Amino acid sequence: MNEFQIRQIRNYLLSKNLPIDLLIEVEDHFVMQIGEIMKNEHIDFDTAFYQVKVLWEEELSFPKYKIQFNLNDVTHFVRKINRNILRETLKKTFLYSVIIGAFVFGGVLFFNENTFKHFSFIAFLAIFLAPLLGYILKWKDFQLAKKYDRYVLTYYQNFILIVAGGSGAFSSMIYQYKAQTFPVLYQFLTGIFTPEGIFSFFGCFMLIVWSVFNVICQLKYLGQINKVKPYLYYLKESS
């Protein structure tokens, strides 16, 4: 199979608005399937390419009726992959958040009130800064999504903006933690339940969830973007 034929496959898949990391995998399947059909049925590339497109027609078709949060059409195949990825990411997020939460909140059992105040503040500050530092340290890699914004480089880039979206609310909580959040949180953790304490506990736990979710997505994004980088040669940068 020559370069022109591979380019035909690539352009076809690009027309389906596939995330580039997913497109690379699908392109490999197309090349393999077309090659096998050409060899087994002794037919030319165009006929084999048509047959493979028919095989993938349902998966790579766009829903007739769709409700979605982005402006790009998304195929049935991408929707299915997205749901699976989101489901697995949320499972991991909840699991790790519960473990981290147990570690932080469990400190109330081992420290006096003053020591626990400093321990929990440092822990929540580190949790808050983790996704922000990750974004700063890998700034160039995260900027690739903006540089090639006419494409979706990887599914995980859709969540990167959540860092900026949640940082404002949680920064305020961190800033007021010792004076306002901690007293009612400490009462809640020591068995004195009030609406303010429940709210503080929920807010602190959501900070953990926000951070863990972002860190997981960042790590996944960076892993996928390394696969995409060689493919950027075939893409057009945003003007």
C-alpha positions in Angstrom: 0.0 0.0 0.0 1.5 3.3 -1.1 1.6 6.7 0.6 -1.2 8.1 -1.6 -3.5 5.3 -0.6 -2.7 5.7 3.1 -3.4 9.4 2.7 -6.8 8.5 1.3 -7.6 6.4 4.4 -6.3 9.2 6.7 -8.4 11.9 5.0 -11.5 9.7 5.2 -11.0 9.1 8.9 -10.3 12.8 9.5 -13.7 13.6 7.9 -15.2 11.5 10.7 -13.9 13.9 13.4 -12.2 11.1 15.3 -9.8 12.1 18.1 -6.4 11.8 16.6 -5.2 9.2 19.1 -8.2 7.1 18.3 -7.8 7.8 14.6 -4.3 6.4 14.6 -5.6 3.1 15.9 -8.5 2.9 13.5 -6.2 3.8 10.6 -4.0 0.8 11.5 -7.2 -1.4 11.4 -8.2 0.0 8.0 -4.8 -0.6 6.5 -4.7 -4.2 7.9 -8.2 -5.0 6.8 -7.8 -3.5 3.3 -4.5 -5.3 2.8 -6.1 -8.6 3.8 -9.1 -8.1 1.5 -6.8 -7.1 -1.4 -4.7 -10.2 -0.9 -7.5 -12.8 -0.3 -9.9 -11.5 -2.9 -7.3 -10.3 -5.4 -9.0 -6.9 -5.9 -7.7 -3.4 -6.2 -7.3 -0.8 -3.4 -10.4 1.2 -4.2 -12.7 -1.8 -4.1 -11.2 -3.1 -0.9 -11.3 0.4 0.7 -15.0 0.6 -0.2 -15.7 -2.8 1.4 -13.9 -1.8 4.6 -15.9 1.5 4.7 -19.1 -0.5 4.5 -17.9 -2.7 7.4 -17.3 0.4 9.5 -20.3 2.3 8.3 -22.5 1.9 11.3 -19.7 2.7 13.8 -18.4 5.7 11.9 -21.9 7.2 11.2 -23.1 10.3 12.9 -26.3 10.1 15.1 -29.3 11.6 13.4 -30.5 13.1 16.7 -27.9 14.1 19.2 -27.6 16.3 22.3 -24.0 17.1 23.1 -21.9 19.8 24.7 -19.4 20.5 21.8 -20.0 21.8 18.4 -18.4 18.9 16.5 -20.4 16.0 15.3 -19.4 12.8 17.1 -19.8 9.3 15.6 -21.4 6.4 17.3 -18.0 4.8 17.7 -16.5 7.9 19.4 -19.5 8.2 21.7 -19.1 4.6 22.8 -15.4 5.0 23.4 -16.0 8.3 25.3 -18.6 6.7 27.6 -16.3 3.8 28.4 -13.4 6.1 29.1 -15.4 8.5 31.3 -16.9 5.5 33.2 -13.5 4.1 34.0 -12.0 7.5 34.8 -14.8 8.2 37.3 -14.4 4.8 38.9 -10.7 5.4 39.5 -11.3 9.0 40.6 -13.8 7.9 43.3 -11.5 5.0 44.5 -8.5 7.2 44.8 -10.5 10.1 46.3 -11.9 7.8 49.1 -8.3 6.6 49.9 -6.9 10.1 50.0 -9.9 11.4 52.0 -9.6 8.6 54.5 -5.9 9.5 55.0 -6.6 13.2 55.4 -9.8 13.1 57.5 -8.4 10.1 59.4 -5.7 12.4 60.8 -8.3 13.6 63.3 -7.9 10.3 65.1 -4.2 10.7 65.7 -3.6 14.4 66.1 -4.8 17.0 68.6 -7.0 19.9 67.1 -4.1 22.3 66.5 -1.8 19.7 64.9 -4.7 18.4 62.8 -5.4 21.9 61.6 -1.9 22.3 60.2 -1.7 18.8 58.9 -5.1 19.0 57.0 -4.3 22.5 55.7 -0.9 21.3 54.2 -2.7 18.2 52.8 -5.5 20.2 51.1 -3.0 22.8 49.8 -0.9 20.0 48.2 -4.1 18.4 46.8 -5.2 21.8 45.3 -1.8 22.5 43.8 -1.2 19.1 42.3 -3.2 19.5 39.0 -2.1 23.2 38.6 1.6 22.3 38.9 1.1 19.4 36.5 -0.4 21.8 34.0 2.5 24.3 34.4 5.3 21.7 34.2 3.9 20.2 31.0 2.6 23.5 29.5 3.9 23.0 26.0 2.3 19.6 25.7 -1.1 20.9 27.0 -0.8 23.8 24.5 -0.8 21.4 21.6 -4.5 21.0 22.0 -4.9 24.8 21.4 -2.3 24.9 18.6 -4.3 22.2 16.7 -7.7 23.2 17.9 -9.4 22.3 14.6 -8.9 18.7 15.7 -9.4 16.7 18.9 -6.0 15.3 19.6 -7.2 13.1 22.4 -10.5 12.6 24.3 -8.8 13.6 27.6 -8.2 17.2 26.4 -11.9 17.9 27.0 -11.3 17.8 30.7 -8.2 20.0 30.9 -10.4 23.2 31.3 -11.8 21.7 34.5 -8.6 22.7 36.2 -9.3 26.4 35.5 -13.0 26.0 36.1 -12.6 24.7 39.7 -9.5 26.4 40.8 -11.3 29.7 41.7 -13.8 28.2 44.0 -11.4 25.9 45.8 -8.7 28.6 46.1 -11.2 30.6 48.1 -11.8 27.6 50.4 -8.1 27.1 50.9 -7.6 30.8 51.7 -10.3 30.7 54.3 -9.6 27.2 55.5 -8.0 27.8 59.0 -10.4 30.7 59.9 -13.7 29.4 58.5 -13.7 25.9 57.0 -11.6 24.0 59.6 -13.5 24.8 62.8 -16.8 23.4 61.5 -15.0 20.6 59.7 -13.3 19.5 62.9 -16.6 19.5 64.7 -18.1 17.4 62.0 -15.2 14.9 62.2 -15.5 14.7 65.9 -19.2 13.9 65.9 -20.8 17.3 66.1 -23.0 17.4 63.0 -24.2 20.8 61.7 -25.3 22.0 58.3 -22.1 24.0 58.1 -20.0 21.0 59.0 -21.7 18.8 56.4 -21.1 21.5 53.8 -17.5 21.9 54.7 -16.9 18.1 54.7 -18.5 17.8 51.3 -16.6 20.8 49.9 -13.3 19.3 51.1 -14.1 16.0 49.6 -15.0 17.6 46.3 -11.7 19.3 46.3 -10.1 15.9 46.5 -12.3 14.6 43.7 -11.6 17.6 41.5 -7.8 17.2 42.0 -7.7 13.4 41.5 -9.9 13.6 38.4 -7.7 16.3 36.8 -4.4 14.5 37.7 -5.7 11.2 36.1 -6.9 13.0 33.0 -3.6 14.9 32.7 -1.6 11.7 33.0 -3.8 10.1 30.4 -3.6 13.1 28.1 0.2 13.2 28.3 0.4 9.5 27.6 -1.8 9.8 24.5 -0.2 13.0 23.3 3.1 11.2 23.1 1.5 8.8 20.6 -0.1 11.7 18.7 3.1 13.8 18.3 4.5 11.9 15.3 1.1 12.3 13.6 1.1 16.1 14.0 3.1 16.3 10.8 0.0 15.4 8.9 -2.2 18.0 10.6 -2.7 21.7 10.0 -2.0 24.2 12.8 -4.7 26.7 13.7 -4.2 30.0 12.0 
